[in-house]
Amino acid sequence: MTSGPMTPAHDMDGAGMAGHGAARQGAGGHAPFTLWRRRRDGLPGFGVGLSLTLGWLGVLVILPLLALLARPWAQGVGSGLGAFAHIVHDGRMLAALRVSFVSALVAAALDVVAGVVIAWGLVRVRVPGWRVIDALVELPFALPTAVVGITMATLYGPHGWVGAPLSHLGMKVAFTPLGIVVALMFVGLPFVVRTVVPVLRALPPGAEEVARTLGATRAQVVARVVMPALYPALLTAFAMAFARGVGEYGSVIFIAGNQPYHTEIAPLLIVIRLQEYDTQGASLIGLVLVAIAMASLGVIAWVRRHVGRGGAGGAI
């Protein structure tokens, strides 16, 4: 079989087939890689930013937690186990933990109620002076906690502007568990308001108007239209206010009275143990406080996730 000379037409056909094959090879070999790189590099500097974020997270969060976990065992495993067995039966520590967590739970629950009312007034009603109220909501973020504590103790003390009238009614706030709740409500309220306000602004009023057109009462509109949309935000706000309340120190010690077994909080007991040069005991109390707080936040996150799924399913 003889081969004749190649004509220009054959050259063009061969070049076209070669180009088509190269295109197919490129589409099969290099296009997915290019697409993957394009997706990976969609955000410029993502890799560097992620590395820095994880590094800072490790230095600021994980490393201190590891140090807290390792500190009780610095003098040996036997010493750590003995100290842990001692604090498990330490009635003063258990009472301080109870005061901290119960007060934080009550304050966070009350903050949710008050925060929803304030957020509703700022977004839907626009009460007179709402701009001033909106600015005052963030006041606890700016004030030092010690200033808050001194102000609360002066205001709600037996001779204070609020404490004196309440004392005539037989109600004592300062130096009682109620005073701790009041202080924690003050520092936790902004977390609730600032979490609920954006959700209310994004919630269209048309859904409420449709429900009223269909004959729903105002209570039914709030219970069946507004609240289901707010449930995830409310749980998030409750978790943040609760977490802030558990570890609060400066605003509480001035109004609490710091009576062991009655108004002494866990952070204060940690400071007392450090002043006694009992770093092992202080570390163990802090470890127990962190463990219970993380477990509580984990439960809240699990409830929030399931509530969010149920709300989405109901909306569909």
Buried (B, 14 or more C-beta within 10 A) or exposed (E): EEEEEEEEEEEEEEEEEEEEEEEEEEEEEEEEEEEEEEEEEEEEEEEEEEEEEEEEEEEEEEEEEEEBBEBBBEEEEEEBEEBBEEBEEBEEBBBBBEBBBEBBBBBBBBBBEBBBEBBBBBBBEEEEEBEEBBEEBEEBEEBEBEEBBBBBBBBBBEEBEBBEEBBEEEEBBBBBBBBBBBBBBBBBBBBBBBBBBEBBEEBEEEEBEEBBEEEBEEEEBBEEBBEBBBBBBBBBBBBBBBBBBBBBBBBBBBBBBBEEEBBBBBBBBBEBBBEEEBBBBBBBBBBBBBEBBEEBBEEBEEBBEEBBEEBEEEEE
